[in-house]
């Protein structure tokens, strides 16, 4: 059946799965312009079946939005629709109504709910939206109880997870080996903690710096490398200076060379994202490096679920610097034999559940 994929924007990291989708389905792609300017996007024309950009407009001073020039979406040849889960987007309601009237199938691909909806009006609003979908692709299991509580049927919930460029990263991983990249920079052999991703206030990178200071002060010294652009946390550099950590912290900066990223991750002892771990977890585990983040799952990003507690990472008590430092220390003191087992488990987890291939298998199973 001909599928129409309509998403609010086209993030760069999604290109591999979208490319596999167009190779596997008779489909067309439409994208909106409703993405954050700080998120890198791919050139949509790289998809052979890309049909156009739709402009998102806010409806007066409300949370509601709609897209202009949507006529191509309402096409007789499309029998199935897969859309961004955006209940406050009027266009998606129009598509839902259209599919019901024309007896077409419509699915949403979304985070799902992360808490119980208690306000009666909002609950009713969301219930009508989600329960009338033919299926809901959600990123993890955590959201499922909240979706079920809303009234969604269990058989219509499909765990699709998330992924990066699995094929590319697997090919690079096969060539990875221990290198002296950190020894050359720090001129010592201390274990290295890595943060990779955009440096943002909401990520609480300052907690990681305080935790490293705690370890150093207690004779468990580590080095820290921070990889990624600084979006809005300009105080980080000053914090490092005030704690006299200049010799232990390497502000690597943004890196879009995957071979470089692989070497940095592979040779680190542990990857830490104090808050909202997101795709950093997938990135790190893809190269066999354990991940630490906080235990406030209700405010985590969906990818926290890729971390197998005490096997490929762990969760520290949210906002506790002392507990974070203890979790870091637990991973940096692993023996080579233990580290090897962690690598194998991390890679297994990614390939089996957080890969492009896994996502494609779920889509094929549901969409046919």
Secondary structure, DSSP 8 states (H G I E B T S, - for coil): --EEEEES--BGGGHHHHHHHHHHSSEEEEEES-S-TTS-B--GGGSTTEEEEE-EEE-TTSS-EEESS-GGGS-TT--EEEEE--TTBHHHHHHHHHHHHHT-EEEEEE---SS---SHHHHHHHHHHHHTSSEEEES-STTHHHHHHHT--GGGEEE------HHHHHHHHTT----SHHHHHHSS---EEEEES-B-GGGTHHHHHHHHHHHHHTT---EEEEES-BSS-THHHHHHHHTT-TTTEEEEE----HHHHHHHHHTSSEEE-SS--THHHHHHHHTT--EEEES-GGGS-GGGGGS-BTTTEEEE-TT-HHHHHHHHHHHHT--HHHHHHHHHHHHHHHHHHSSHHHHHHHHHHHH-
